[in-house]
């Protein structure tokens, strides 16, 4: 059994929670959030090319009765791998885990609000 090394609890999320890697004024990759916690998140997205882009900021957003939006959240990619059963010939489905970095007090409060709105308790270990 794997030992959990995360400092913060992860929550599955309801439908309607998304994240996108960003460059100045440009979305690079966007997908559905699989789970989220105060320390990071797991994102499932589609990709048509090799992933060689610098990804150090992420936008988090969702709508569940109200729109919640966190812009320019500093992060680092911990893992990024292809999910074979979800991929096609030229498009791959990928799973990516990021760790948040240097969160301001304002972003921490907004992230807590996002988790309160979209987080769902989970019994098992998540990515």
C-alpha positions as CSV (number, residue, x, y, z in Angstrom):
1,X,0.0,0.0,0.0
2,X,1.3,3.4,-0.9
3,X,2.0,5.9,1.8
4,X,0.2,9.2,1.3
5,X,2.7,12.0,1.1
6,X,0.4,15.0,0.5
7,X,0.1,17.7,3.2
8,X,-3.4,18.6,2.2
9,X,-6.5,16.4,1.8
10,X,-7.8,16.0,-1.8
11,X,-11.4,16.1,-2.8
12,X,-13.2,14.7,-5.9
13,X,-15.0,17.5,-7.7
14,X,-18.5,18.0,-9.0
15,X,-19.2,18.5,-12.7
16,X,-18.4,22.0,-14.0
17,X,-14.9,22.4,-12.5
18,X,-12.1,23.2,-15.0
19,X,-8.6,24.3,-15.1
20,X,-6.3,25.6,-17.9
21,X,-2.6,26.2,-18.2
22,X,-2.0,29.7,-19.3
23,X,0.6,31.9,-20.9
24,X,0.0,35.7,-21.0
25,X,-3.4,36.1,-22.5
26,X,-3.5,32.6,-23.9
27,X,-4.9,29.3,-22.8
28,X,-2.5,26.4,-23.5
29,X,-4.2,23.2,-22.3
30,X,-7.7,23.0,-20.7
31,X,-9.5,20.1,-19.1
32,X,-11.7,18.9,-16.3
33,X,-10.5,18.8,-12.7
34,X,-10.5,15.3,-11.3
35,X,-9.6,16.2,-7.7
36,X,-8.4,19.3,-5.8
37,X,-6.9,20.3,-2.5
38,X,-5.1,23.2,-1.0
39,X,-1.8,21.8,-2.2
40,X,-2.7,21.1,-5.9
41,X,-5.0,19.4,-8.3
42,X,-5.3,16.7,-10.9
43,X,-6.5,17.6,-14.4
44,X,-7.6,15.4,-17.3
45,X,-7.2,17.0,-20.7
46,X,-6.9,16.2,-24.4
47,X,-3.7,16.9,-26.3
48,X,-2.7,16.7,-30.0
49,X,1.0,17.3,-29.5
50,X,4.0,16.5,-27.4
51,X,3.9,18.4,-24.1
52,X,7.0,20.6,-24.2
53,X,5.4,23.9,-23.1
54,X,6.4,25.8,-20.0
55,X,3.5,25.4,-17.6
56,X,3.9,27.4,-14.4
57,X,0.5,29.1,-14.1
58,X,-2.9,27.7,-14.1
59,X,-6.4,29.2,-14.2
60,X,-9.1,27.5,-12.2
61,X,-12.8,28.1,-12.8
62,X,-16.2,26.6,-12.5
63,X,-19.9,27.3,-12.4
64,X,-22.3,25.7,-9.9
65,X,-25.0,28.3,-9.3
66,X,-22.3,31.0,-9.3
67,X,-19.1,31.5,-11.3
68,X,-15.8,31.0,-9.4
69,X,-12.6,32.0,-11.0
70,X,-8.9,31.9,-9.8
71,X,-6.5,33.5,-12.3
72,X,-2.7,33.0,-12.5
73,X,-2.2,30.4,-9.8
74,X,1.5,29.6,-9.6
75,X,2.2,25.9,-10.0
76,X,4.6,23.2,-11.0
77,X,3.8,20.0,-12.9
78,X,4.4,16.9,-10.7
79,X,3.3,14.3,-13.3
80,X,1.8,14.2,-16.8
81,X,1.0,10.9,-18.5
82,X,-1.2,9.5,-21.3
83,X,-4.3,7.5,-20.5
84,X,-4.3,4.9,-23.3
85,X,-7.9,3.8,-23.0
86,X,-9.1,7.4,-23.5
87,X,-6.8,8.2,-26.5
88,X,-7.3,8.1,-30.2
89,X,-4.9,8.0,-33.2
90,X,-3.9,11.7,-33.2
91,X,-5.4,12.9,-29.9
92,X,-4.3,11.6,-26.5
93,X,-6.1,11.9,-23.2
94,X,-3.7,12.9,-20.5
95,X,-3.7,13.1,-16.7
96,X,-1.7,15.9,-15.1
97,X,-1.0,16.6,-11.5
98,X,0.1,20.0,-10.3
99,X,1.4,21.4,-7.0
100,X,0.4,25.0,-6.2
101,X,3.3,27.4,-5.5
102,X,3.5,30.7,-3.7
103,X,-0.2,31.2,-3.1
104,X,-1.1,34.7,-1.8
105,X,-3.6,35.0,1.1
106,X,-6.2,36.1,-1.4
107,X,-5.7,33.1,-3.6
108,X,-5.8,30.7,-0.6
109,X,-9.2,32.2,0.4
110,X,-10.5,31.9,-3.1
111,X,-9.2,28.3,-3.4
112,X,-10.9,27.4,-0.1
113,X,-14.2,28.8,-1.5
114,X,-13.7,26.8,-4.8
115,X,-13.2,23.6,-2.8
116,X,-16.2,24.3,-0.6
117,X,-18.3,24.8,-3.7
118,X,-17.0,21.9,-5.9
119,X,-15.4,19.5,-3.4
120,X,-16.9,16.1,-2.7
121,X,-15.8,13.8,0.1
122,X,-14.0,10.7,-1.2
123,X,-13.3,7.4,0.6
124,X,-10.4,6.3,-1.6
125,X,-7.0,7.5,-2.7
126,X,-7.0,9.8,-5.7
127,X,-4.3,10.9,-8.3
